[in-house]
Amino acid sequence: MITIHKGHIFHIAGAPMVTAAAEALAWFPNGALAIDRSGRIVYCGNWADRPAGLDGSQVIDHHGCYILPGFVDTHMHFPQVFCAGAYGGGQLLEWLNNCVFPSEGLLADPEYARTAANEWCDRMINSGTTMGLIFGSAFPHAQDFLFETARERGLRIVCGRGVETIAPEWSKQRTTEEEAVRLVRAEIEKWHPLTPEARKVALQFVAIVPRFSLSVTPKTLAALGDLYHEYRDRGVYFTSHLNENARPKTGEIDSTKAVYKVAAYLDTYDGKFLPGSQVGGKSFLGKRSVFAHCAHCTDKELARLAESGSSIAHCPVSQLFLGSGTMPWRRTVAAGVNIAIGSDYGGGDEFFVPQILNACFKAHISEGIPVGMDSYPSDDQSISLHPAELLFTGTLAGARALDQEDRFGNFDVGKEADFVVMDPSKCNTYAMTLKHMYKNPVTKLARDAQLFAVIMLARESVVSGTYVRGRKLKTSKG
Ligand SMILES: [Zn+2]
């Protein structure tokens, strides 16, 4: 049995780099997305051009709605589910100490953790996020609730318990070195698909997640590196933060370099975490490694990320909220590193990927713009991102960052059908703007302008359906 979803379709076809996303933009205003019983795409194109073999299929008509690939969020913090909009009375450190660390500790209570897991999965479904790379809780019972709930609902997640072997005395999340490794191994054994057959169909995967280099010791990095090496051929992921906060001396980057006595922050994740960037263990870099932020990487660090096939989770909303600056778009793209989008929820106060892409556009069109007119730079770093580049960053780039581009991320035939249906009638401003906006007589410009408005003006309320592998997901409320 084939099911055809009719609607206004946009996606990035093929496997382009971000710079070629505009040429790869596929647009079918009267589109058809046909899906077989196993949830795979058998046709995506104009309704009128559908093959005769699809006659007799079940048709679901999303009249007036947009159909986009499911959003992929490559950086989120599960234990911060109730932390967005938290006020710490100062900068990053005050925010962490006064709000975030104590909030994350609340998941020690199993009932609270169950509520958090339920709410987390509801939010992913309500916001069309079909895959999330998630910093997990330090508490195994909270991780079990999250994995169980994601499995029940049919959501894709990659998640791992946050490892901290250095933390304030009062932290409930800190463990010993031995305990940290034991708990990560147990999580992999329990929740990661360890055989090739299981990996082909799995929706939930495990990552190794040191919170960041300052929350662990060289000994922890060495032990986790050994563990990663043991499991990396079985598809285990790695993720952490990199080059987020550049405040002199007290900021994350200077502090990391001072504590580890390394030349570059990235060295600590690249096995070179001993003084003088000497090799002390195995590298975490590779095609299933995602580094959040990268707002202040050196050219050498970017080159190393690119050559190793690692990806960046770009988190513009969070970078604005925490005053971290922004990832330099042009320089990072030029280095050849894959850039996917991340909410960094709750450092970011926005869960809905189109709104994070909205912030991405604004961050980069304003990038490097000086305050005074006299100092307008000759090497202007600002860029007006094409709507196809935004769509790419929120969908296909995420699938690529997670080394699952062969499974989802766009509507190429043979892929698993992850998609989101957005219904303009659920938001008056959205509906009226998309209906009455100026339509440029040049078709391509009209197409691009429409996609731009579809992304920039979307709000979570317009999501009317979130599908993974062709199946509509249900929240706890049905
Ligand atoms: Zn983060």
Residues whose N, C-alpha, C, O or C-beta is under 5 A from the ligand:
A	BS01	ZN	D344
